[in-house]
Amino acid sequence: MTVQFGHPMREEWPQDPAVTYLNHGTVGAPPKRVLEVQQRLRDEIERQPSHFLLREISPKGVGVWKRERSRLRDAANAVGEFIGAKGDDLVFVDNTTEGVNAVLRSFDFLEGDEVLVSDLAYGAVLHAADYATRVRGARVRIMELSKSVQEPGEIVRTVGEAIGPNTRILVIDHITSGNALIMHVAQIAELCRRRGVAVLVDGAHAPGAIPVNIASLGVDWYTGNLHKWAWSPRSCGVLWASPARQQSLRPTVISWGLDQGFTQEFDWPGTRDPTPHLAAPAGIAFMRELGVDRVQRHNHELAWQAGLELTQHMQARLLAPESMIGTMVTLVLPARFGSTADDAAMLRDALLFAHQIEVHVAAFHNRVCVRVSAQIYNEMSDIGRLIEALNRC
Ligand SMILES: Cc1ncc(COP(=O)(O)O)c(C=O)c1O
């Protein structure tokens, strides 16, 4: 029997039923059954903590292994199958911010080198790029992509024009944060390859939201979150590096794995809770059980429909065509909602505290924008509630 999506799915999530949750993309929301797997793993660890952490997880330098392979490697293999990567080219990190930091802070920038980042990039990523370059006399250059979002080809052209003689790395989102647009990463990477520029993809919102096949993208590094759209517990990110980039890549925390090879360097950053990583395959398994295509189609159709309804009933404005929208849609609200970060914060609070709706609201290009996330526990009536609330704000 086909499971019904929409509110019947709320049973599978632990969220407060009094709140209409349209904010899945911000910090993710793991299903109950994945959290149960994580708890079972915690119970298993606590029966014999040092045995588990030193003999089942850590690299050989720390403990005396009981197993052929660390359980983290088994989890990496399972995740790799889902995102088109070999498990041994993939390591776990806590989140995308950490993955970006590892890549940029490992890179051997020379004075005058440049990292090209778009004006749509996530703020913390910009900070990481700023820090990694400034300590080596390199710099960040910001290209304006936000004006080119009407069609993907225009974005590729803008990137091509922005690359300069000193550009070493391009950092590009797979799905942007603020305006939630899918970038055509493979085309951009091909262009960069021809120009000798390495590509780091920020895939914070991609795994689980859209089909991802990292190996086919032709990029140098890819980092993303599983704790957003792949339903893993927090904190669970991945970092993939092409074989040619692995030797020079260092984790943000140097530990026992130094010089022991890519996976060993990352797999033991010191004592930490490995359960978000070990439970990640359970999130993927649940999505597979429901049908990955079906889940992604539902979420996309709901997001797009939300965009159309908000356009029609709120005089809100969509930012891009349907082909660039995944499971989130961002709309520019009418001028009466204000233009500043404070205006956005006030609206966000009013929606939550007066109307029990949690949704991402931010200021973007001098207008207040709302970003609606669609997950299988949402349905059109949630969008109706949002429109009604916005009309009363
Ligand atoms: C595009 C993008 N990059 C990076 C991040 C950072 O993710 P995290 O806080 O999990 O590191 C986010 C968070 O929403 C994001 O939207």
The ligand as a Tripos MOL2 file, in Angstrom:
@<TRIPOS>MOLECULE
LIG
   16    16     1     0     0
SMALL
NO_CHARGES

@<TRIPOS>ATOM
      1 C1         24.2620   27.1000    1.1050 C.3       1 LIG1
      2 C2         24.6430   26.7830    2.5150 C.ar      1 LIG1
      3 N1         25.9240   26.5020    2.7890 N.ar      1 LIG1
      4 C3         26.3300   26.1680    4.0240 C.ar      1 LIG1
      5 C4         25.4280   26.1020    5.0580 C.ar      1 LIG1
      6 C5         25.9320   25.7510    6.4140 C.3       1 LIG1
      7 O1         25.4030   24.5420    6.8520 O.3       1 LIG1
      8 P1         25.8340   24.0440    8.2910 P.3       1 LIG1
      9 O2         25.3800   25.0770    9.2710 O.co2     1 LIG1
     10 O3         25.1420   22.7450    8.4810 O.co2     1 LIG1
     11 O4         27.3060   23.9280    8.2730 O.co2     1 LIG1
     12 C6         24.0870   26.4060    4.8360 C.ar      1 LIG1
     13 C7         23.1220   26.3460    5.9320 C.2       1 LIG1
     14 O5         21.9460   26.4540    5.7800 O.2       1 LIG1
     15 C8         23.6910   26.7610    3.5310 C.ar      1 LIG1
     16 O6         22.4300   27.0850    3.2610 O.3       1 LIG1
@<TRIPOS>BOND
     1     1     2 1
     2     2     3 ar
     3     2    15 ar
     4     3     4 ar
     5     4     5 ar
     6     5     6 1
     7     5    12 ar
     8     6     7 1
     9     7     8 1
    10     8     9 2
    11     8    10 1
    12     8    11 1
    13    12    13 1
    14    12    15 ar
    15    13    14 2
    16    15    16 1
@<TRIPOS>SUBSTRUCTURE
     1 LIG1         1 GROUP 0 **** ****
